[in-house]
Amino acid sequence: MTLAVASPVSMDTRPASGESQRVVFLTRHFRLWYAVVEREVLDALARLSGRDYEGGWRGHDLANGGCFLAPVDGTYRIDTSHGLAEVDAETAGIAATLCALQSLTEQHPTKQLFATRARQLREFACEHPDAATVFGAAD
């Protein structure tokens, strides 16, 4: 069964542009935890790629109810269990979001929301062309 990505929701993390759309997307998926999740994804991308990201984000809704955040564009070298891998923005975003959700699941074991979103993203990532890289980064 292939889980398709719905049209991405363009978001910009800079307050001057896209603020309401960003908050709507994040609160739809993470409720009042949206700011914590966003920060964790930013931190995960910085850890994986070795650089801070200051550009815009796209929020992607998944057919199974899950989601992920991804940089708008660019190529990223991310650290995986197989060494460094050069990936597109979508793959970097999937890996960073999965790392963030796994971390939040461990930090807040009573918040089923994080575990559910992590499971949904893992299901989607299994079908992604760069699944090995995503899971190599997340494990």
C-alpha positions as CSV (number, residue, x, y, z in Angstrom):
1,M,0.0,0.0,0.0
2,T,1.5,3.3,-1.1
3,L,0.8,6.4,1.1
4,A,0.7,9.5,-1.1
5,V,1.7,12.9,0.0
6,A,-1.0,15.5,-0.4
7,S,-0.1,18.9,-1.8
8,P,2.4,20.6,0.4
9,V,1.2,23.6,2.4
10,S,3.7,26.4,1.9
11,M,4.9,27.8,5.1
12,D,7.6,30.3,6.0
13,T,9.1,30.3,9.5
14,R,9.9,34.0,9.3
15,P,7.2,35.9,11.2
16,A,6.8,38.5,8.4
17,S,5.4,35.9,5.9
18,G,3.1,32.9,6.3
19,E,2.7,33.0,10.0
20,S,-1.0,32.2,10.1
21,Q,-0.7,29.3,7.6
22,R,2.3,27.9,9.6
23,V,0.4,28.0,12.9
24,V,-2.8,26.5,11.3
25,F,-0.8,23.6,9.9
26,L,1.2,22.9,13.0
27,T,-1.8,23.2,15.4
28,R,-3.9,20.9,13.2
29,H,-1.3,18.2,13.7
30,F,0.2,19.0,17.1
31,R,-2.3,21.1,19.0
32,L,-0.7,23.2,21.7
33,W,2.6,21.4,21.3
34,Y,3.2,23.0,17.8
35,A,6.0,25.4,18.9
36,V,7.8,22.5,20.7
37,V,7.6,20.3,17.6
38,E,8.7,23.1,15.3
39,R,11.8,23.8,17.5
40,E,12.6,20.1,17.7
41,V,12.5,19.7,13.9
42,L,14.7,22.7,13.4
43,D,17.2,21.3,16.0
44,A,17.0,17.8,14.4
45,L,17.8,19.2,10.9
46,A,20.7,21.2,12.4
47,R,22.1,18.0,14.1
48,L,21.7,15.9,11.0
49,S,23.2,18.5,8.5
50,G,25.6,20.3,10.7
51,R,24.2,23.6,9.8
52,D,21.4,25.9,11.0
53,Y,18.5,26.3,8.6
54,E,17.0,29.8,8.4
55,G,14.7,29.5,5.3
56,G,11.1,28.7,4.8
57,W,9.4,25.4,5.5
58,R,6.7,23.4,3.7
59,G,4.3,21.4,5.8
60,H,3.2,18.2,4.1
61,D,0.0,16.4,5.0
62,L,0.1,12.6,4.5
63,A,-2.8,10.5,3.3
64,N,-2.7,8.5,6.6
65,G,-3.2,11.6,8.7
66,G,0.5,12.2,9.5
67,C,2.7,15.0,8.4
68,F,6.2,16.3,8.1
69,L,8.0,19.6,7.7
70,A,10.6,20.1,5.0
71,P,12.8,23.0,3.9
72,V,11.5,24.8,0.9
73,D,14.4,23.8,-1.3
74,G,18.1,22.9,-1.3
75,T,20.4,20.0,-1.0
76,Y,21.5,18.7,2.4
77,R,24.3,16.5,3.5
78,I,22.9,14.6,6.5
79,D,24.6,12.2,8.8
80,T,23.2,8.7,8.7
81,S,24.3,5.3,10.2
82,H,25.8,4.6,6.8
83,G,27.8,7.9,6.6
84,L,27.0,11.2,5.0
85,A,24.3,11.3,2.4
86,E,23.4,14.1,0.0
87,V,19.6,14.4,-0.1
88,D,16.9,16.8,-1.4
89,A,14.9,19.1,0.9
90,E,12.0,16.6,1.2
91,T,14.1,13.7,2.3
92,A,16.0,16.0,4.8
93,G,12.6,17.1,6.2
94,I,11.3,13.6,6.5
95,A,14.4,12.5,8.4
96,A,14.4,15.6,10.6
97,T,10.7,15.4,11.4
98,L,11.0,11.7,12.2
99,C,14.0,12.3,14.5
100,A,12.1,15.1,16.2
101,L,9.0,13.0,16.7
102,Q,11.0,10.0,18.1
103,S,12.8,12.3,20.5
104,L,9.5,13.9,21.7
105,T,8.0,10.4,22.1
106,E,10.9,9.5,24.4
107,Q,10.7,12.8,26.3
108,H,6.9,12.7,26.8
109,P,5.9,9.0,26.9
110,T,2.4,9.9,28.0
111,K,1.7,12.0,25.0
112,Q,0.3,9.5,22.5
113,L,0.1,12.2,19.9
114,F,3.9,12.1,19.2
115,A,4.0,8.3,19.0
116,T,1.0,8.4,16.6
117,R,2.6,11.0,14.3
118,A,5.9,9.2,14.4
119,R,4.2,5.9,13.4
120,Q,2.3,7.6,10.6
121,L,5.5,9.2,9.2
122,R,7.4,5.9,9.5
123,E,4.7,4.2,7.5
124,F,5.0,6.8,4.8
125,A,8.9,6.8,4.9
126,C,8.9,3.0,4.3
127,E,7.6,3.7,0.8
128,H,9.8,6.7,0.1
129,P,12.6,6.3,-2.5
130,D,15.2,7.4,0.1
131,A,13.8,5.2,2.9
132,A,17.2,3.7,3.7
133,T,18.7,7.2,4.2
134,V,15.7,8.4,6.2
135,F,15.9,5.4,8.6
136,G,19.7,5.6,8.7
137,A,19.4,9.2,9.9
138,A,16.6,8.4,12.4
139,D,18.1,5.4,14.0
